[in-house]
Amino acid sequence: MFPERLKQLRKEAGLTQKQIAEKMQVGQNSYSNWEKGIRTPIKPTIAKLAEVFEVSQDYLLGTTDD
């Protein structure tokens, strides 16, 4: 669920993987691996992603649809 939500939110924001990776101060490859579900970011990074996309961590992780 997390990879799909992450990709959906990025596309809705009209941003590229490179742009989000730069905002998150990570490599584009790392970000790409999150969207592909190859890796999962650590909790502080999930919190920052939620902040960037203006959603709750629970929504981002797929535990709620709100």
C-alpha positions in Angstrom: 0.0 0.0 0.0 2.8 2.5 0.9 4.5 2.4 -2.5 1.2 2.9 -4.4 0.2 5.8 -2.1 3.6 7.4 -2.4 3.6 7.3 -6.2 0.0 8.5 -6.3 0.7 11.5 -4.1 3.8 12.4 -6.1 1.9 12.3 -9.4 -1.0 14.3 -7.9 1.6 17.0 -6.8 2.9 17.0 -10.4 6.5 16.3 -9.2 9.1 13.9 -10.6 11.0 11.4 -8.5 14.1 13.6 -8.8 12.2 16.6 -7.4 10.9 14.7 -4.4 14.2 13.1 -3.8 15.8 16.5 -3.7 13.2 17.8 -1.2 13.8 14.7 0.9 17.6 15.1 0.6 18.0 11.5 -0.6 19.2 10.0 -3.9 16.7 9.5 -6.7 17.5 5.8 -6.6 16.5 5.5 -2.9 13.3 7.3 -3.6 12.6 5.1 -6.6 13.1 2.0 -4.4 10.5 3.3 -2.0 7.9 3.6 -4.9 8.8 0.2 -6.2 8.5 -1.4 -2.7 12.0 -2.6 -2.8 12.9 -0.6 0.4 10.9 1.1 3.1 12.1 4.4 4.6 12.7 4.7 8.3 10.1 6.3 10.5 11.5 9.9 10.6 11.6 9.8 6.8 8.0 8.6 6.6 7.1 11.5 8.9 8.9 13.9 6.5 7.2 12.4 3.5 3.8 12.8 5.1 4.7 16.5 5.9 5.8 17.1 2.3 2.6 15.6 0.9 0.4 17.2 3.6 -1.1 13.8 4.6 -1.1 11.8 7.8 1.5 9.1 8.3 -1.4 6.6 8.7 -2.7 7.6 5.3 0.7 7.3 3.7 1.2 3.8 5.2 -2.3 2.7 4.1 -3.7 2.2 7.6 -6.5 4.7 6.9 -8.1 6.3 3.9 -8.5 9.7 5.6 
